[in-house]
Amino acid sequence: MRKTGLVIATFAIAAAAAPAFASEELARKNACTACHAVDKKLVGPAFKDVAAKHRGNAKAEAMLQDKVKKGSVGTWGQVPMPPNAGVKDDDVKALVKWILTLK
């Protein structure tokens, strides 16, 4: 019985960590990590900085999805983020949701 509880707890922890890993992998797959990192500025801001800037903004998710798809300039300086129209809408939604959970 004790072993079963340990196995269940291990799977629960792994399941909780899976979405973050999957989203980071999704960011790599869609070349987001060419300009962004989770916790440090590269060409663009760190994903954690994006999350902090928009924390508490109910409209942030939709606005960021739009910026990812259409591109953006001026929010973080004059280096533009090019449009990512070729990234699937479901991927953009998943990435933005994940980014906004980072602390």
Buried (B, 14 or more C-beta within 10 A) or exposed (E): EEEEEEEEEEEEEEEEEEEEEEBBEBBEEBEBBEBBBBEEEEEBBBBBBBBEEBEEEEEBBEBBBEBBBEEBEEEBEEEEBEEBEEBEEEBBBBBBBBBBEBE
